Amino acid sequence: MLGSRAVATYTLEFYEDERGDRPVLRWIREELTPTQRAALGQAMREVLQEKGIGVCGTEFGKQLGKGLFEFRLRRSVGEVGERILLRVFCHAYGSRVVLLLGG
């Protein structure tokens, strides 16, 4: 599925705490390698924005209960086959909005 041109039907929003910290955005910027950031960004655009909570039940998602679900990316990338396993915890709300809570 990755690599296809998907139509974004969901809006992704980063949870922001009372101090203005956005944990998922900070995690992406500070803890992921450039390869991981690129792969996650592509998957979020092409899969999560298209399917929203519909990723659950596919290789990309899992219901966790109480309104939470997990968006996960598991793949090998690059010439050396860097193995990637990344998880972003999400909550769907409103009309087609996915709130990114933690990674």
Contact map, one row per residue, 1 for C-alpha under 8 A:
1111000000000000000000000000000000000000000001100000000000000000000000000000000000000000000000000000000
1111000000000000000000000000000000000000011001100000000000000000000000000000000000000000000000000000000
1111100000000000000000000000000000000000000001000000000000000000000000000000000000000000000000000000000
1111110000000000000000000000000000000000000001000000000000000000000000000000000000000000000000000000000
0011111000000000000000000000000000000000000001000000000000000000000000000000000000000000000000000000000
0001111100000000000000000000000000000000000011100100000000000000000000000000000000000000000000000000000
0000111110000000000000000000000000000000000001001100000000000000000000000000000000000000000000000000000
0000011111100000000000000000000000000000000011001100000000000000000000000000000000000000000000000000000
0000001111100000000000000000000000000000000000001111000000000000000000000000000000000000000000010000000
0000000111110000000000000000000000000000000000011111000000000000000000000000000000000000000000011100000
0000000111111000000000000000000000000000000000001000000000000000000000000000000000000000000000011100000
0000000001111100000000000000000000000000000000001000000000000000000000000000000000000000000000001111000
0000000000111110000000000000000000000000000000000000000000000000000000000000000000000000000000001111000
0000000000011111000001111000000000000000000000000000000000000000000000000000000000000000000000000011100
0000000000001111100001110000000000000000000000000000000000000000000000000000000000000000000000000011100
0000000000000111111111100000000000000000000000000000000000000000000000000000000000000000000000000000000
0000000000000011111111000000000000000000000000000000000000000000000000000000000000000000000000000000000
0000000000000001111110000000000000000000000000000000000000000000000000000000000000000000000000000000000
0000000000000001111110000000000000000000000000000000000000000000000000000000000000000000000000000000000
0000000000000001111111000000000000000000000000000000000000000000000000000000000000000000000000000000000
0000000000000001111111100100000000000000000000000000000000000000000000000000000000000000000000000000000
0000000000000111100111111100000000000000000000000000000000000000000000000000000000000000000000000000000
0000000000000111000011111110000000000000000000000000000000000000000000000000000000000000000000000000111
0000000000000110000001111111000000000000000000000000000000000000000000000000000000000001000000000001111
0000000000000100000001111111100000000000000000000000000000000000000000000000000000000000000000000000000
0000000000000000000011111111111000000000000000000000000000000000000000000000000000000000000000000000000
0000000000000000000000111111111100000000000000000000000000000000000000000000000000000000000000000000001
0000000000000000000000011111111100001000000000000000000000000000000000000000000000000000000000000000001
0000000000000000000000001111111100001000000000000000000000000000000000000000000000000000000000000000000
0000000000000000000000000111111100000000000000000000000000000000000000000000000000000000000000000000000
0000000000000000000000000111111110000000000000000000000000000000000000000000000000000000000000000000000
0000000000000000000000000011111111111000000000000000000000000000000000000000000000000000000000000000000
0000000000000000000000000000001111111000000000000000000000000000000000000000000000000000000000000000000
0000000000000000000000000000000111111100000000000000000000000000000000000000000000000000000000000000000
0000000000000000000000000000000111111110000000000000000000000000000000000000110000000000000000000000000
0000000000000000000000000000000111111111000000000000000000000000000000000000000000010000000000000000000
0000000000000000000000000001100111111111100000000000000000000000000000000000000000000000000000000000000
0000000000000000000000000000000001111111110000000000000000000000000000000000000000000000000000000000000
0000000000000000000000000000000000111111111000000000000000000000000000000000100000000000000000000000000
0000000000000000000000000000000000011111111100000000000000000000000000001000000000000100000000000000000
0000000000000000000000000000000000001111111110000000000000000000000000000000000000000000000000000000000
0100000000000000000000000000000000000111111111000000000000000000000000000000000000000000000000000000000
0100000000000000000000000000000000000011111111110000000000000000000000001000000000000000000000000000000
0000000000000000000000000000000000000001111111111000000000000000000000000000000000000000000000000000000
0000010100000000000000000000000000000000111111111100000000000000000000000000000000000000000000000000000
1111111100000000000000000000000000000000011111111100000000000000000000000000000000000000000000000000000
1100010000000000000000000000000000000000001111111111001000000000000000000000000000000000000000000000000
0000000001000000000000000000000000000000001111111111101000000000000000100000000000000000000000000000000
0000001111110000000000000000000000000000000111111111000000000000000000000000000000000000000000000000000
0000011111000000000000000000000000000000000011111111000000000000000000000000000000000000000000000000000
0000000011000000000000000000000000000000000000111111111000000000000000000000000000000000000000000000000
0000000011000000000000000000000000000000000000111111111000000000000000000000000000000000000100011100000
0000000000000000000000000000000000000000000000010011111100001000000010000000000000000000000100000100000
0000000000000000000000000000000000000000000000000011111110000000000000000000000000000000000000000000000
0000000000000000000000000000000000000000000000110011111111111100000000100000000000000000000000000000000
0000000000000000000000000000000000000000000000000000111111111110000011100000000000000000000000000000000
0000000000000000000000000000000000000000000000000000011111111110000000000000000000000000000000000000000
0000000000000000000000000000000000000000000000000000001111111100000000000000000000000000000000000000000
0000000000000000000000000000000000000000000000000000001111111000000000010000000000000000000000000000000
0000000000000000000000000000000000000000000000000000001111111100000000111000000000000000000000000000000
0000000000000000000000000000000000000000000000000000101111111110000011110000000000000000000000000000000
0000000000000000000000000000000000000000000000000000001111011111000011100000000000000000000000000000000
0000000000000000000000000000000000000000000000000000000110001111101111000000000000000000000000000000000
0000000000000000000000000000000000000000000000000000000000000111111111000000000000000000000000000000000
0000000000000000000000000000000000000000000000000000000000000011111110000000000000000000000000000000000
0000000000000000000000000000000000000000000000000000000000000001111100000000000000000000000000000000000
0000000000000000000000000000000000000000000000000000000000000011111110000000000000000000001100000000000
0000000000000000000000000000000000000000000000000000000000000011111111000000000000000000111100000000000
0000000000000000000000000000000000000000000000000000100100001111101111100000000000000000111000000000000
0000000000000000000000000000000000000000000000000000000100001111000111110000000000000011110000000000000
0000000000000000000000000000000000000000000000010000001100011100000011111000000000000011110000000000000
0000000000000000000000000000000000000000000000000000000000111000000001111100000000001111000000000000000
0000000000000000000000000000000000000001001000000000000000010000000000111110000000011110000000000000000
0000000000000000000000000000000000000000000000000000000000000000000000011111000000111100000000000000000
0000000000000000000000000000000000000000000000000000000000000000000000001111100000111000000000000000000
0000000000000000000000000000000000000000000000000000000000000000000000000111110011110000000000000000000
0000000000000000000000000000000000100010000000000000000000000000000000000011111111110000000000000000000
0000000000000000000000000000000000100000000000000000000000000000000000000001111111000000000000000000000
0000000000000000000000000000000000000000000000000000000000000000000000000000111111000000000000000000000
0000000000000000000000000000000000000000000000000000000000000000000000000000111111000000000000000000000
0000000000000000000000000000000000000000000000000000000000000000000000000001111111100000000000000000000
0000000000000000000000000000000000000000000000000000000000000000000000000001111111110000000000000000000
0000000000000000000000000000000000000000000000000000000000000000000000000111100011111000000000000000000
0000000000000000000000000000000000010000000000000000000000000000000000001111100001111100000000000000000
0000000000000000000000000000000000000000000000000000000000000000000000011110000000111110000000000000000
0000000000000000000000000000000000000001000000000000000000000000000000011100000000011111000000000000001
0000000000000000000000000000000000000000000000000000000000000000000001111000000000001111100000000000001
0000000000000000000000010000000000000000000000000000000000000000000001110000000000000111110000000001111
0000000000000000000000000000000000000000000000000000000000000000000111100000000000000011111000000001111
0000000000000000000000000000000000000000000000000000000000000000000111100000000000000001111100000111110
0000000000000000000000000000000000000000000000000000000000000000001110000000000000000000111110000111100
0000000000000000000000000000000000000000000000000001100000000000001100000000000000000000011111011110000
0000000000000000000000000000000000000000000000000000000000000000000000000000000000000000001111111110000
0000000000000000000000000000000000000000000000000000000000000000000000000000000000000000000111111000000
0000000000000000000000000000000000000000000000000000000000000000000000000000000000000000000011111000000
0000000011100000000000000000000000000000000000000001000000000000000000000000000000000000000111111100000
0000000001111000000000000000000000000000000000000001000000000000000000000000000000000000000111111110000
0000000001111000000000000000000000000000000000000001100000000000000000000000000000000000011110011111000
0000000000011110000000000000000000000000000000000000000000000000000000000000000000000000011110001111100
0000000000011110000000010000000000000000000000000000000000000000000000000000000000000001111000000111110
0000000000000110000000110000000000000000000000000000000000000000000000000000000000000001111000000011111
0000000000000000000000110000000000000000000000000000000000000000000000000000000000000001110000000001111
0000000000000000000000110011000000000000000000000000000000000000000000000000000000000111100000000000111
